[in-house]
Amino acid sequence: MITVEHVYEALKECYDPEIPVNIVDLGLVYGVTIVDGWVGVKMTLTTPGCGMADAIVSKVRERILKIPGVNDGDVRLVWNPAWNPGLMSPSAKEQLGVK
């Protein structure tokens, strides 16, 4: 059985190539929906103009499709609410020197 926790753990293996912190700890993942073998991820990026957007979305989709039991998946980029450093986990803030 696929759980939200399984998905978040898998997503911790995905990184913005320009920032050495995973997308979960960066606060980029806004939600996960699971319906049978389908997984939907709602996420944002640090900036709407991110040149790596397609690569990050592709990597996230590839990773969720590797989770046992997942038959299909979808990644949706949203810009509202806008990402801000306050969404980062305490460890990400410490790693990046954000106060």
Order of alpha helices (4+ residues) and beta strands (2+ residues): alpha-beta-beta-alpha-beta-alpha
